[in-house]
């Protein structure tokens, strides 16, 4: 989903977690936790991602139109069950 798309961009651009977090405008540890499904993301993260990567606007807008925290908590819960 969104996090997977961001992971793919990070890999394609060959960016470290720190570089990618800087591009998003968030802390590295926040990106690491979100990326690994250990923390939910909220509206601030979505706004930062939307600004940094406008090509993901349509996907991000779906999250912004719903309760982003609930949606990302569900993703984190699924990831934790799989891991």
VENNORFEN-V685559 format. One line per field, one symbol per residue. ss: DSSP state (H for helix, E for strand, C for the rest). psi: psi as a letter, one per 40 degrees, with the letter a starting at -180 (. if undefined). burial: I if it has 16 or more other ideal C-beta (glycine too) atoms within 10 Angstrom, else O. A space follows every 10 residues. Layout:
ss->???
psi->???
burial->???
This chain:
ss->CHHHHHHHHH HHCCCCHHHH HHHHCCCHHH HHHHHCCCCC CCHHHHHHHH HHCHHHHHHH HHHHHCCHHH HHHHHHHHHH HHC
psi->bddddddddd ddefiidddd ddddfiiddd dddddeeeii iadddddddd ddgdeedddd ddddeahddd dddddddddd dd.
burial->OIIOOIOOII OOOOOOOOOI IOIIOIOOOI IOOIIOIOII IOOOIIOIII OIIOOIOOII OOIOOOOIOO IIOOIIOOOO OOO
